[in-house]
Amino acid sequence: MRNYYCRSGEIDIIAREGGYLVFAEVKYRSADTCGLPQEAVDSRKIRHLVRAARYYLYAHGMSDIPCRFDVVTILGSQVSVIQNAFEAD
């Protein structure tokens, strides 16, 4: 699923991989002159992502499914995935 919106925030990608439900944030930069894409995922953004993920799990009756948070970075044409980029508190 792409671009899930709720009152708590937005999640760019929700996917399943193995036994995990993956919530992924996508960040793009054309160049690193303004910093790396992953640097844009700050504590405020993480808080919003976690809230939105918790709401998604609650709304879909999936509270018992293990999940993780990934960050997909795109710098120019180079794509990288940071698995388990952060933990939900």
N, C-alpha and C positions, 0 to 999 in steps of 0.2 A: 504494500500500500504506500502511496506517496502523498505527501502534504496532508497529514491528519491535523485538523484544527479542532480545538475545544476552548472552552473558557480559560483554561489554565495555560494555554500556549499552543505551539505548533511543533509537530515532529515531521522532519523531512521524509524519512523512510522508516517503515515498520516491516520487518521481514522475519522469516524463520530460518534458522540455520542449525542443523542438528536438533538438539532438544531445547534450544534457546529461542526466545522471542527477542529480536534485536531492534533497538531504537537507535537510529542513526541520524546524526546531524551532518549536513553537507556544507562545507565552506570552500569558496572559490576566491582565488586571487590571480590576476593576470601576470603579476610579477611580485617579487618579495620586497619591493620598495616600501610598502606600507605594513610590512610584517608578514609572518607566515600565516596561512589560513587557520591552523589549529589555535593560534593565539587569540582568535576571535571568540573562542569558546571559553568564556570567563565564568566566574562563580555565579553571576547573575543569570547567564544563559543556561548553565547547568541546573540551577534551581528551577527555572521554567521548564526545562526538558523533563526533569524528574517529576514535577507536578503533573505535566501533561501525560507522561507515561503511566503514572499511578492512576490517573483518571481513566485512561484507556483500558488498563487492566481491570479496574472496577466495573466500568461500563460494559465490558465484554465478558465478565465472569471468569477472568483468567488469573486470579490472584495467586494461584498455586503454580504457575508456569515460571521456570527460571528465565531471567532476562539479563541483558547486558546493554551497555551504552557504547556505541562506536562513533568515531568521527571520521568522515570521509573528507579528505583534503584534495583539492585540485589546485595545482600551481602551474599556470600556463596550460600545458597539455598533459602534465604528469599527475596521475591519480594514485593516491595512497589511502589505505584504510588502517586506522588505529583502533584495534579491537580492545575492548574493555578500557576505553579512554578515561573513564571515571566511574566511581561507584555511587549508587544512590545512598544518601545518608539515612 
